[in-house]
Amino acid sequence: MNESNKKHQELTNQGYQLIETFDHNKPEVLLHEWIAKKSIVTKIFGGGAGIILGGVGALLGISIATGTFQVNFIIQFVLGMVAVLLIIPLHELIHGLAYYSVGAKKVQYKAIWKKMV
């Protein structure tokens, strides 16, 4: 019996139940399943993203229509997007550390554009 099976058996003996497993080499499978579930969480996330993007578009449209458009709006928006892009590697590094801490032997950082992950 390998170490993983021993740990599983110990937890089962303590009353825990295995609900789901996760293949650390294929994280995109979990992501696709999560999105496909259309749970309340994915609906709230999608709705929130739509509201935020719609709000930014509405503010931009109103400022142009009323003649109050300021270049600062675009500069601040672009700087915000750059900040988000700079934070993503740190965010992914935290994911990698979490995977490594729960037993992933090989953690890779790459994009698979055909699968959108």
Backbone torsions as a table, in degrees:
resi	resn	phi	psi	omega
1	MET	NA	125.9	-179.0
2	ASN	-79.2	173.1	-175.0
3	GLU	-60.2	-39.6	-180.0
4	SER	-63.6	-44.9	179.3
5	ASN	-65.4	-37.3	177.7
6	LYS	-62.0	-45.8	-179.7
7	LYS	-63.1	-41.8	178.7
8	HIS	-60.8	-44.0	-179.6
9	GLN	-65.2	-40.0	178.3
10	GLU	-60.9	-45.6	-178.9
11	LEU	-67.0	-38.2	177.1
12	THR	-62.3	-41.5	178.7
13	ASN	-63.8	-26.3	-180.0
14	GLN	-87.6	2.0	176.7
15	GLY	100.1	1.6	178.3
16	TYR	-80.5	153.8	180.0
17	GLN	-126.2	131.5	177.7
18	LEU	-73.0	121.5	-178.6
19	ILE	-99.7	-40.1	-176.1
20	GLU	-154.1	151.7	174.6
21	THR	-114.7	162.8	-175.3
22	PHE	-139.2	125.1	177.1
23	ASP	-88.2	110.0	-177.1
24	HIS	-62.6	-19.8	-179.9
25	ASN	-84.1	-8.9	-179.0
26	LYS	-136.5	64.8	-178.4
27	PRO	-66.0	-23.4	-178.9
28	GLU	-65.3	-27.3	179.3
29	VAL	-63.2	-45.1	178.4
30	LEU	-62.4	-43.0	179.8
31	LEU	-61.5	-46.7	-179.4
32	HIS	-64.3	-39.9	177.8
33	GLU	-64.8	-41.5	-179.2
34	TRP	-62.7	-44.0	179.7
35	ILE	-66.5	-39.9	-177.1
36	ALA	-68.0	-22.8	-177.2
37	LYS	-66.8	-25.1	-178.4
38	LYS	52.2	46.3	179.5
39	SER	-75.9	174.5	178.7
40	ILE	-61.1	-34.1	179.8
41	VAL	-65.3	-46.4	-179.5
42	THR	-67.5	-33.9	177.7
43	LYS	-67.4	-42.4	178.6
44	ILE	-65.0	-43.6	179.4
45	PHE	-61.0	-49.1	179.8
46	GLY	-63.1	-42.0	177.9
47	GLY	-64.3	-42.0	178.9
48	GLY	-63.2	-42.9	178.2
49	ALA	-63.1	-40.9	178.0
50	GLY	-63.8	-41.5	179.3
51	ILE	-64.5	-43.2	-179.7
52	ILE	-64.2	-49.1	-180.0
53	LEU	-64.7	-39.6	176.6
54	GLY	-63.2	-39.8	178.5
55	GLY	-63.9	-43.0	177.9
56	VAL	-63.1	-44.4	178.0
57	GLY	-62.5	-41.7	179.4
58	ALA	-64.3	-44.7	178.7
59	LEU	-61.6	-41.6	178.1
60	LEU	-63.6	-46.2	179.1
61	GLY	-62.4	-43.8	179.8
62	ILE	-64.5	-42.6	-178.8
63	SER	-65.9	-35.2	177.2
64	ILE	-70.4	-44.1	-177.3
65	ALA	-65.4	-34.5	-177.2
66	THR	-91.8	-2.7	178.9
67	GLY	78.4	14.1	179.8
68	THR	-101.9	13.6	-178.2
69	PHE	-60.7	134.2	179.3
70	GLN	-124.8	138.9	178.2
71	VAL	-62.1	-28.7	179.7
72	ASN	-57.4	-33.1	179.2
73	PHE	-59.4	-49.0	-179.3
74	ILE	-65.9	-43.2	-179.7
75	ILE	-61.1	-45.4	-179.2
76	GLN	-66.5	-38.8	178.3
77	PHE	-63.4	-46.4	179.9
78	VAL	-64.0	-42.3	178.1
79	LEU	-63.3	-36.7	176.5
80	GLY	-63.8	-42.7	179.0
81	MET	-65.9	-39.3	177.0
82	VAL	-62.9	-41.9	178.6
83	ALA	-60.4	-42.2	178.5
84	VAL	-62.1	-43.9	-179.7
85	LEU	-64.3	-32.1	178.2
86	LEU	-75.5	-26.3	-179.1
87	ILE	-80.9	-25.0	-176.9
88	ILE	-56.1	-45.5	178.4
89	PRO	-59.4	-39.2	177.0
90	LEU	-63.2	-43.2	178.0
91	HIS	-59.1	-46.0	-179.5
92	GLU	-68.0	-34.8	175.7
93	LEU	-61.1	-40.0	177.3
94	ILE	-63.2	-41.0	175.2
95	HIS	-59.0	-46.5	-179.1
96	GLY	-60.5	-42.1	178.1
97	LEU	-64.2	-37.9	178.1
98	ALA	-65.9	-44.5	178.2
99	TYR	-60.6	-44.8	-179.3
100	TYR	-62.9	-39.0	-177.6
101	SER	-68.5	-22.3	179.5
102	VAL	-104.1	13.7	170.3
103	GLY	116.6	-1.1	178.6
104	ALA	-66.1	127.5	-177.8
105	LYS	-81.5	-33.3	-175.5
106	LYS	-133.9	112.1	179.2
107	VAL	-106.0	124.0	-179.8
108	GLN	-118.7	151.7	176.2
109	TYR	-120.5	108.6	179.8
110	LYS	-157.8	161.3	177.3
111	ALA	-108.6	139.0	174.0
112	ILE	-114.9	93.3	-171.2
113	TRP	-63.0	-34.5	180.0
114	LYS	-64.3	-28.2	179.1
115	LYS	-100.1	0.3	179.5
116	MET	59.7	38.7	175.7
117	VAL	-132.0	NA	NA
